[in-house]
Amino acid sequence: MQLAGRVALVTGAGGGIGRATARLFADRGARVIATDIDEAGLTETADGYGDAMVACPADATSADDAARAVALAGERFGALHLLVNNVGGSRPGKTVTDFALDEWDFWIRLNLTSTFLMCRAAIPAIAAAGGGAIVNVASGAGVTGMGRNPAYVAAKGGVISLTRSLAIDHAAQGIRANAIAPGPILTPLMKRNRSEPEIAFMSKLSLAGRLGKPEEIASTAAFLCSDDGAYVNGELINVGGGRGGPI
Ligand SMILES: NC(=O)c1ccc[n+]([C@@H]2O[C@H](COP(=O)([O-])OP(=O)(O)OC[C@H]3O[C@@H](n4cnc5c(N)ncnc54)[C@H](O)[C@@H]3O)[C@@H](O)[C@H]2O)c1
């Protein structure tokens, strides 16, 4: 129960990595505000967790929704200590020369601006609670690049850099900030974006011989948010099963 006594806010908790994170944090003793735009998904995530998890329908790209979700943590649990910025996604297939500006803006807002908005809303509350931790879910794509997905690659690179900035600026308030770069993880996003043959191909390239499970990102986030991770700050942790070659 390494997260007992802590209050966490997890974005994109209606499925995939966010759902696994919200559940694991609650399993480890945290009380959780789970946010998503998918209300049905959120209900499923919170099912069985009783008062330990509150489902909060919210758009992570909205400043008003970010403020509302943070306020809810105070109302329901009296504080906020942990923030996992998990919302993100992409639709590969275009190069920069094919991108319309509004498409570019959409993906940057979903992956990078959402992280800024949630941090801006949550940091004063986390500081008021005496400190805590932020985990930003970036991507291996933000480290190595990825073909035909430039807005996502740029946004995730931005998330990694923003994490370092957060760590420096808010250490004095007792707040640590770290990023995770997942490799290929079997989630609804992966199933939307990649065909079965592509998934089989990626599995072979991983030293693990398989795609990752959402729970394997959640456990890294839990470590970073716990006292076990107390001396880890401003870092990026790659969780990709070990790459056997370029994906
Ligand atoms: N799956 C992978 O292989 C992989 C690899 C690297 C990084 N990631 C990153 O991990 C994170 C989670 O990915 P996933 O695979 O679980 O995705 P997913 O699409 O399976 O789940 C994302 C969740 O976010 C929610 N969401 C989407 N837009 C939202 C918004 N504006 N506000 C609130 N909620 C919103 C969706 O409803 C969904 O429940 C993302 O940031 C993604 O970029 C995933």
The ligand as an SDF file (V2000), in Angstrom:
LIG
                    3D

 44 48  0  0  0  0  0  0  0  0999 V2000
   -0.5220    2.2970  -26.3800 N   0  0  0  0  0  0  0  0  0  0  0  0
    0.7210    2.5570  -26.7140 C   0  0  0  0  0  0  0  0  0  0  0  0
    1.3930    1.7470  -27.3980 O   0  0  0  0  0  0  0  0  0  0  0  0
    1.3800    3.8300  -26.2780 C   0  0  0  0  0  0  0  0  0  0  0  0
    2.7510    3.9820  -26.5630 C   0  0  0  0  0  0  0  0  0  0  0  0
    3.3830    5.1480  -26.1760 C   0  0  0  0  0  0  0  0  0  0  0  0
    2.6710    6.1440  -25.5150 C   0  0  0  0  0  0  0  0  0  0  0  0
    1.3470    5.9760  -25.2440 N   0  0  0  0  0  0  0  0  0  0  0  0
    0.6530    7.0640  -24.5510 C   0  0  0  0  0  0  0  0  0  0  0  0
   -0.0200    6.5500  -23.4330 O   0  0  0  0  0  0  0  0  0  0  0  0
   -1.1720    7.3550  -23.1670 C   0  0  0  0  0  0  0  0  0  0  0  0
   -2.3960    6.4640  -23.0560 C   0  0  0  0  0  0  0  0  0  0  0  0
   -2.5140    5.7390  -24.2630 O   0  0  0  0  0  0  0  0  0  0  0  0
   -3.4990    4.5030  -24.4460 P   0  0  0  0  0  0  0  0  0  0  0  0
   -2.8330    3.6080  -25.4040 O   0  0  0  0  0  0  0  0  0  0  0  0
   -3.9820    3.9990  -23.1320 O   0  0  0  0  0  0  0  0  0  0  0  0
   -4.6920    5.2810  -25.2150 O   0  0  0  0  0  0  0  0  0  0  0  0
   -6.2560    4.9240  -25.3230 P   0  0  0  0  0  0  0  0  0  0  0  0
   -6.7390    5.6650  -26.5330 O   0  0  0  0  0  0  0  0  0  0  0  0
   -6.4320    3.4680  -25.2780 O   0  0  0  0  0  0  0  0  0  0  0  0
   -6.8530    5.6130  -24.0200 O   0  0  0  0  0  0  0  0  0  0  0  0
   -6.8150    7.0240  -23.9080 C   0  0  0  0  0  0  0  0  0  0  0  0
   -7.9740    7.5120  -23.0610 C   0  0  0  0  0  0  0  0  0  0  0  0
   -7.9440    8.9460  -23.1080 O   0  0  0  0  0  0  0  0  0  0  0  0
   -9.2770    9.4240  -23.2890 C   0  0  0  0  0  0  0  0  0  0  0  0
   -9.2470   10.7420  -23.9100 N   0  0  0  0  0  0  0  0  0  0  0  0
   -8.9990   11.0420  -25.2100 C   0  0  0  0  0  0  0  0  0  0  0  0
   -9.0610   12.3660  -25.3760 N   0  0  0  0  0  0  0  0  0  0  0  0
   -9.3470   12.9190  -24.1680 C   0  0  0  0  0  0  0  0  0  0  0  0
   -9.5370   14.2450  -23.7110 C   0  0  0  0  0  0  0  0  0  0  0  0
   -9.4470   15.2990  -24.5330 N   0  0  0  0  0  0  0  0  0  0  0  0
   -9.8060   14.4510  -22.3920 N   0  0  0  0  0  0  0  0  0  0  0  0
   -9.9150   13.4000  -21.5530 C   0  0  0  0  0  0  0  0  0  0  0  0
   -9.7680   12.1110  -21.9280 N   0  0  0  0  0  0  0  0  0  0  0  0
   -9.4850   11.8850  -23.2220 C   0  0  0  0  0  0  0  0  0  0  0  0
   -9.9490    8.3740  -24.1420 C   0  0  0  0  0  0  0  0  0  0  0  0
  -11.3640    8.4390  -24.0160 O   0  0  0  0  0  0  0  0  0  0  0  0
   -9.3530    7.0770  -23.5970 C   0  0  0  0  0  0  0  0  0  0  0  0
  -10.1050    6.5580  -22.5170 O   0  0  0  0  0  0  0  0  0  0  0  0
   -1.2440    8.3660  -24.3090 C   0  0  0  0  0  0  0  0  0  0  0  0
   -0.6570    9.5850  -23.9000 O   0  0  0  0  0  0  0  0  0  0  0  0
   -0.4180    7.7240  -25.3960 C   0  0  0  0  0  0  0  0  0  0  0  0
    0.1230    8.6530  -26.2900 O   0  0  0  0  0  0  0  0  0  0  0  0
    0.6860    4.8350  -25.6180 C   0  0  0  0  0  0  0  0  0  0  0  0
  1  2  1  0
  2  3  2  0
  2  4  1  0
  4  5  1  0
  4 44  2  0
  5  6  2  0
  6  7  1  0
  7  8  2  0
  8  9  1  0
  8 44  1  0
  9 10  1  0
  9 42  1  0
 10 11  1  0
 11 12  1  0
 11 40  1  0
 12 13  1  0
 13 14  1  0
 14 15  2  0
 14 16  1  0
 14 17  1  0
 17 18  1  0
 18 19  2  0
 18 20  1  0
 18 21  1  0
 21 22  1  0
 22 23  1  0
 23 24  1  0
 23 38  1  0
 24 25  1  0
 25 26  1  0
 25 36  1  0
 26 27  1  0
 26 35  1  0
 27 28  2  0
 28 29  1  0
 29 30  1  0
 29 35  2  0
 30 31  1  0
 30 32  2  0
 32 33  1  0
 33 34  2  0
 34 35  1  0
 36 37  1  0
 36 38  1  0
 38 39  1  0
 40 41  1  0
 40 42  1  0
 42 43  1  0
M  CHG  2   8   1  16  -1
M  END
$$$$
